[in-house]
């Protein structure tokens, strides 16, 4: 029987009893319908994971007993920072889920010239919380114990000068530069536009900030396909995909 993995923000310690937070309790008790005596794996993003057993399932809270700790980590040796133009509908959700599974270390949603999604104030805050929950669920599924860092959505022009990764690439299908021509980096920033791509001015501005134009073959990818393809190649060449 599969043992569910549950994320909680709480401090975790061996030989302690805790009540899971509201989201985790609801998922364990209402969605999974687990009962006392069932085993869980808990993680809080601080490193490693904990085995625990459900001691009580109440109407609103689930209580667990933590038994042991495993310091296993499944993070890529290549830190990847994805700057991605915000896309419409479920495309953005899908991208966040998949790049988490592929090991992205940091993700920054970007408002670009061709971004059609308008988010400000409470709507932006609610969307950030929604995106964060997608990262949590993806980590629970793919067995990562460290959550990717989700930056607050920001304007493209504000994000560019803040990038500090050693190697920087902007996906651009009108170039013949490929990753095969690049030396192994210690960290990577990857810039990808929304539907319609980045404008010529944005690509030029990125290149002025030492972003190298990068092509992944002769075909033009959709905005939700491009980061999956690019990060897969990065992880295969220099990360932990084999």
C-alpha beads as a LAMMPS data file, in Angstrom:
LAMMPS data file: protein, C-alpha beads

242 atoms
241 bonds

1 atom types
1 bond types

-500.0 500.0 xlo xhi
-500.0 500.0 ylo yhi
-500.0 500.0 zlo zhi

Masses

1 110.0

Atoms # bond

1 1 1 0.000 0.000 0.000
2 1 1 1.333 3.403 -0.998
3 1 1 2.337 5.620 1.924
4 1 1 1.137 9.223 1.368
5 1 1 3.610 12.083 1.663
6 1 1 2.282 15.179 3.408
7 1 1 3.803 18.647 3.591
8 1 1 3.443 20.742 6.721
9 1 1 5.024 24.057 7.685
10 1 1 5.366 22.958 11.312
11 1 1 8.647 22.062 13.018
12 1 1 9.068 18.275 13.031
13 1 1 10.896 16.208 15.628
14 1 1 11.303 12.484 16.247
15 1 1 9.323 11.075 19.208
16 1 1 6.835 13.929 19.208
17 1 1 3.076 14.160 18.663
18 1 1 1.634 16.990 16.571
19 1 1 -1.649 18.105 15.079
20 1 1 -1.418 18.607 11.340
21 1 1 -2.356 22.050 10.050
22 1 1 -5.766 22.633 8.502
23 1 1 -4.827 21.875 4.887
24 1 1 -2.909 18.713 5.752
25 1 1 -5.639 17.524 8.155
26 1 1 -8.328 18.073 5.541
27 1 1 -6.321 16.184 2.914
28 1 1 -5.554 13.237 5.195
29 1 1 -8.947 12.984 6.893
30 1 1 -11.419 14.132 4.225
31 1 1 -9.726 13.454 0.879
32 1 1 -7.645 10.354 1.603
33 1 1 -10.042 9.198 4.380
34 1 1 -7.189 7.707 6.362
35 1 1 -7.787 6.236 9.796
36 1 1 -5.773 5.914 13.001
37 1 1 -2.883 3.472 12.660
38 1 1 -2.045 4.395 9.060
39 1 1 1.500 5.475 8.231
40 1 1 2.504 8.798 6.687
41 1 1 5.668 10.472 5.500
42 1 1 5.950 14.119 6.584
43 1 1 8.272 16.858 5.332
44 1 1 8.433 20.583 5.996
45 1 1 10.919 21.806 3.421
46 1 1 13.715 22.092 5.978
47 1 1 15.444 18.937 4.741
48 1 1 14.780 15.239 4.975
49 1 1 11.523 13.462 5.773
50 1 1 9.842 11.854 8.777
51 1 1 7.847 8.669 9.163
52 1 1 4.739 9.090 11.288
53 1 1 1.627 7.176 12.313
54 1 1 -1.851 8.649 12.610
55 1 1 -2.950 8.518 16.240
56 1 1 -6.327 10.243 15.921
57 1 1 -8.629 11.512 13.171
58 1 1 -11.058 14.167 14.396
59 1 1 -13.677 16.184 12.550
60 1 1 -11.253 19.014 11.841
61 1 1 -7.821 17.876 12.999
62 1 1 -5.571 14.882 12.479
63 1 1 -2.988 13.991 15.113
64 1 1 0.159 12.020 14.308
65 1 1 3.094 10.491 16.180
66 1 1 6.506 11.017 14.561
67 1 1 8.704 7.936 14.739
68 1 1 11.888 8.449 12.709
69 1 1 13.838 10.783 10.445
70 1 1 15.551 10.137 7.101
71 1 1 17.911 12.847 5.835
72 1 1 17.440 11.791 2.194
73 1 1 17.405 14.623 -0.334
74 1 1 16.412 14.491 -3.993
75 1 1 17.564 17.921 -5.145
76 1 1 19.438 18.403 -8.393
77 1 1 23.130 19.366 -8.217
78 1 1 22.289 22.038 -10.817
79 1 1 20.267 24.953 -9.349
80 1 1 17.867 26.163 -12.046
81 1 1 16.004 29.471 -11.798
82 1 1 13.057 29.685 -14.213
83 1 1 11.723 33.097 -15.179
84 1 1 8.467 32.364 -16.985
85 1 1 5.952 34.697 -18.600
86 1 1 2.557 34.227 -16.955
87 1 1 0.179 32.341 -19.239
88 1 1 -3.587 32.006 -19.245
89 1 1 -5.837 29.314 -17.820
90 1 1 -4.322 26.084 -16.609
91 1 1 -1.127 26.400 -18.644
92 1 1 0.711 28.146 -15.814
93 1 1 -0.460 25.572 -13.281
94 1 1 0.767 22.752 -15.508
95 1 1 4.164 24.387 -16.007
96 1 1 4.670 24.910 -12.271
97 1 1 3.778 21.300 -11.540
98 1 1 6.090 19.836 -14.164
99 1 1 9.142 22.038 -13.550
100 1 1 8.870 21.164 -9.854
101 1 1 8.951 17.483 -10.762
102 1 1 11.971 18.177 -12.985
103 1 1 13.862 19.814 -10.124
104 1 1 13.695 23.585 -10.698
105 1 1 15.061 25.325 -7.597
106 1 1 13.474 28.756 -8.072
107 1 1 10.557 30.033 -10.133
108 1 1 9.644 33.637 -10.901
109 1 1 6.356 34.383 -12.721
110 1 1 6.869 37.385 -15.005
111 1 1 4.672 40.118 -16.458
112 1 1 6.006 40.697 -19.968
113 1 1 4.880 42.820 -22.931
114 1 1 2.720 39.982 -24.252
115 1 1 1.389 38.735 -20.934
116 1 1 -2.415 38.877 -21.173
117 1 1 -3.114 37.951 -17.562
118 1 1 -3.860 40.924 -15.302
119 1 1 -3.138 40.332 -11.614
120 1 1 -2.859 42.948 -8.889
121 1 1 -3.597 43.315 -5.194
122 1 1 -5.774 40.587 -3.639
123 1 1 -6.116 38.727 -6.952
124 1 1 -2.339 38.423 -7.247
125 1 1 -2.006 37.358 -3.608
126 1 1 -4.664 34.675 -4.094
127 1 1 -2.961 33.466 -7.263
128 1 1 0.416 33.273 -5.494
129 1 1 -1.159 31.094 -2.792
130 1 1 -2.697 28.898 -5.488
131 1 1 0.662 28.505 -7.234
132 1 1 2.379 27.713 -3.936
133 1 1 -0.100 24.911 -3.292
134 1 1 0.673 23.476 -6.732
135 1 1 4.369 23.334 -5.806
136 1 1 3.528 21.625 -2.507
137 1 1 1.343 19.006 -4.184
138 1 1 4.009 18.368 -6.823
139 1 1 6.676 17.862 -4.138
140 1 1 4.395 15.468 -2.257
141 1 1 3.992 13.432 -5.446
142 1 1 7.571 13.474 -6.782
143 1 1 9.216 12.924 -3.362
144 1 1 11.137 16.179 -3.185
145 1 1 11.711 17.275 0.398
146 1 1 12.636 20.864 -0.466
147 1 1 10.073 23.163 -2.063
148 1 1 11.166 25.284 -5.019
149 1 1 11.366 28.932 -4.055
150 1 1 8.396 30.723 -5.617
151 1 1 9.171 34.402 -6.111
152 1 1 6.410 37.007 -6.130
153 1 1 5.257 37.719 -9.684
154 1 1 7.062 40.777 -11.008
155 1 1 7.678 42.836 -14.101
156 1 1 10.176 41.486 -16.602
157 1 1 12.272 44.657 -16.470
158 1 1 12.509 44.484 -12.660
159 1 1 13.498 40.818 -12.650
160 1 1 16.317 40.987 -15.200
161 1 1 18.900 42.939 -13.152
162 1 1 18.218 40.781 -10.074
163 1 1 19.356 37.539 -11.727
164 1 1 22.651 36.245 -10.293
165 1 1 22.955 32.722 -11.722
166 1 1 26.300 31.875 -13.327
167 1 1 24.837 30.961 -16.734
168 1 1 21.791 32.628 -18.268
169 1 1 19.735 31.577 -21.258
170 1 1 16.768 33.124 -23.031
171 1 1 14.791 30.721 -25.199
172 1 1 14.774 32.109 -28.723
173 1 1 13.961 30.021 -31.785
174 1 1 15.695 32.458 -34.153
175 1 1 19.195 31.468 -33.108
176 1 1 21.483 28.537 -33.794
177 1 1 23.059 28.479 -30.309
178 1 1 22.524 25.168 -28.516
179 1 1 23.376 23.853 -25.065
180 1 1 25.845 21.423 -26.596
181 1 1 28.145 24.397 -27.228
182 1 1 28.077 25.553 -23.595
183 1 1 30.412 24.664 -20.745
184 1 1 29.000 23.041 -17.617
185 1 1 27.595 25.796 -15.365
186 1 1 27.316 25.912 -11.582
187 1 1 23.807 27.414 -11.796
188 1 1 21.401 28.408 -14.560
189 1 1 18.758 31.081 -15.116
190 1 1 16.302 30.227 -17.871
191 1 1 14.017 32.887 -19.360
192 1 1 10.898 31.889 -21.316
193 1 1 8.074 34.087 -22.569
194 1 1 4.276 33.697 -22.373
195 1 1 1.931 32.911 -25.270
196 1 1 3.327 34.795 -28.236
197 1 1 6.831 34.711 -26.769
198 1 1 9.070 37.549 -25.686
199 1 1 9.224 40.663 -27.836
200 1 1 12.348 41.502 -29.832
201 1 1 13.033 44.363 -27.408
202 1 1 12.784 42.033 -24.393
203 1 1 15.154 39.522 -25.952
204 1 1 17.611 42.311 -26.697
205 1 1 17.306 43.607 -23.133
206 1 1 17.947 40.100 -21.789
207 1 1 21.051 39.765 -23.930
208 1 1 22.308 43.058 -22.526
209 1 1 22.042 41.376 -19.091
210 1 1 24.281 38.516 -20.294
211 1 1 21.495 36.125 -21.257
212 1 1 22.571 33.943 -24.166
213 1 1 19.949 33.167 -26.834
214 1 1 19.155 29.463 -26.846
215 1 1 17.404 27.226 -29.368
216 1 1 16.173 23.689 -28.687
217 1 1 15.829 22.547 -32.275
218 1 1 13.995 23.657 -35.420
219 1 1 10.440 23.645 -34.020
220 1 1 8.673 26.405 -32.077
221 1 1 7.409 25.218 -28.693
222 1 1 4.277 26.392 -26.919
223 1 1 4.871 28.313 -23.693
224 1 1 3.903 25.293 -21.573
225 1 1 6.143 22.934 -23.575
226 1 1 9.275 25.082 -23.717
227 1 1 10.269 25.012 -20.010
228 1 1 9.678 21.261 -19.779
229 1 1 11.892 20.582 -22.794
230 1 1 14.591 23.043 -21.721
231 1 1 14.851 21.915 -18.099
232 1 1 14.850 18.256 -19.165
233 1 1 17.858 18.938 -21.405
234 1 1 19.622 20.964 -18.708
235 1 1 19.124 18.193 -16.155
236 1 1 20.292 15.545 -18.599
237 1 1 23.462 17.424 -19.544
238 1 1 24.461 18.833 -16.156
239 1 1 21.961 17.739 -13.511
240 1 1 20.638 14.396 -12.351
241 1 1 18.594 12.982 -15.239
242 1 1 20.264 10.010 -16.844

Bonds

1 1 1 2
2 1 2 3
3 1 3 4
4 1 4 5
5 1 5 6
6 1 6 7
7 1 7 8
8 1 8 9
9 1 9 10
10 1 10 11
11 1 11 12
12 1 12 13
13 1 13 14
14 1 14 15
15 1 15 16
16 1 16 17
17 1 17 18
18 1 18 19
19 1 19 20
20 1 20 21
21 1 21 22
22 1 22 23
23 1 23 24
24 1 24 25
25 1 25 26
26 1 26 27
27 1 27 28
28 1 28 29
29 1 29 30
30 1 30 31
31 1 31 32
32 1 32 33
33 1 33 34
34 1 34 35
35 1 35 36
36 1 36 37
37 1 37 38
38 1 38 39
39 1 39 40
40 1 40 41
41 1 41 42
42 1 42 43
43 1 43 44
44 1 44 45
45 1 45 46
46 1 46 47
47 1 47 48
48 1 48 49
49 1 49 50
50 1 50 51
51 1 51 52
52 1 52 53
53 1 53 54
54 1 54 55
55 1 55 56
56 1 56 57
57 1 57 58
58 1 58 59
59 1 59 60
60 1 60 61
61 1 61 62
62 1 62 63
63 1 63 64
64 1 64 65
65 1 65 66
66 1 66 67
67 1 67 68
68 1 68 69
69 1 69 70
70 1 70 71
71 1 71 72
72 1 72 73
73 1 73 74
74 1 74 75
75 1 75 76
76 1 76 77
77 1 77 78
78 1 78 79
79 1 79 80
80 1 80 81
81 1 81 82
82 1 82 83
83 1 83 84
84 1 84 85
85 1 85 86
86 1 86 87
87 1 87 88
88 1 88 89
89 1 89 90
90 1 90 91
91 1 91 92
92 1 92 93
93 1 93 94
94 1 94 95
95 1 95 96
96 1 96 97
97 1 97 98
98 1 98 99
99 1 99 100
100 1 100 101
101 1 101 102
102 1 102 103
103 1 103 104
104 1 104 105
105 1 105 106
106 1 106 107
107 1 107 108
108 1 108 109
109 1 109 110
110 1 110 111
111 1 111 112
112 1 112 113
113 1 113 114
114 1 114 115
115 1 115 116
116 1 116 117
117 1 117 118
118 1 118 119
119 1 119 120
120 1 120 121
121 1 121 122
122 1 122 123
123 1 123 124
124 1 124 125
125 1 125 126
126 1 126 127
127 1 127 128
128 1 128 129
129 1 129 130
130 1 130 131
131 1 131 132
132 1 132 133
133 1 133 134
134 1 134 135
135 1 135 136
136 1 136 137
137 1 137 138
138 1 138 139
139 1 139 140
140 1 140 141
141 1 141 142
142 1 142 143
143 1 143 144
144 1 144 145
145 1 145 146
146 1 146 147
147 1 147 148
148 1 148 149
149 1 149 150
150 1 150 151
151 1 151 152
152 1 152 153
153 1 153 154
154 1 154 155
155 1 155 156
156 1 156 157
157 1 157 158
158 1 158 159
159 1 159 160
160 1 160 161
161 1 161 162
162 1 162 163
163 1 163 164
164 1 164 165
165 1 165 166
166 1 166 167
167 1 167 168
168 1 168 169
169 1 169 170
170 1 170 171
171 1 171 172
172 1 172 173
173 1 173 174
174 1 174 175
175 1 175 176
176 1 176 177
177 1 177 178
178 1 178 179
179 1 179 180
180 1 180 181
181 1 181 182
182 1 182 183
183 1 183 184
184 1 184 185
185 1 185 186
186 1 186 187
187 1 187 188
188 1 188 189
189 1 189 190
190 1 190 191
191 1 191 192
192 1 192 193
193 1 193 194
194 1 194 195
195 1 195 196
196 1 196 197
197 1 197 198
198 1 198 199
199 1 199 200
200 1 200 201
201 1 201 202
202 1 202 203
203 1 203 204
204 1 204 205
205 1 205 206
206 1 206 207
207 1 207 208
208 1 208 209
209 1 209 210
210 1 210 211
211 1 211 212
212 1 212 213
213 1 213 214
214 1 214 215
215 1 215 216
216 1 216 217
217 1 217 218
218 1 218 219
219 1 219 220
220 1 220 221
221 1 221 222
222 1 222 223
223 1 223 224
224 1 224 225
225 1 225 226
226 1 226 227
227 1 227 228
228 1 228 229
229 1 229 230
230 1 230 231
231 1 231 232
232 1 232 233
233 1 233 234
234 1 234 235
235 1 235 236
236 1 236 237
237 1 237 238
238 1 238 239
239 1 239 240
240 1 240 241
241 1 241 242
